Amino acid sequence: MSPRKVRRVVNEIRGKSVGEADTMLRFMPFAAAREVWKVLNSAKYNLVNHEKAPVSEQEADDFKVVEAFADQGPTLKRIQPHARGRAFPILKRSSHITIVISDV
């Protein structure tokens, strides 16, 4: 999914609590919301299952989304054949989604 589509969703959850962001992402009509929701849950459960300082799930929902951004990933280049021997490029873009949560 292109970073432009993902940024539209990521910008909405930045600065919100994890619980509020989770609820927002579940009801957003964008396809990118599902992917961002997966990354948010991964960050949340990494915090819950951290060996040094484990946190309960209820406490993790009170943490804030401090940083959230989507950078461009590798682009797959494909060709679409057209009339008269022409070929048009198809760029299948991907993105790297990063979410940082903290209790600050």
Secondary structure, DSSP 8 states (H G I E B T S, - for coil): --HHHHHHHHHHHTTSBHHHHHHHHHH--STHHHHHHHHHHHHHHHHHT-SSS---HHHHHTSEEEEEEEEE---EEEEEE-GGG-EEEEEE--EEEEEEEE--
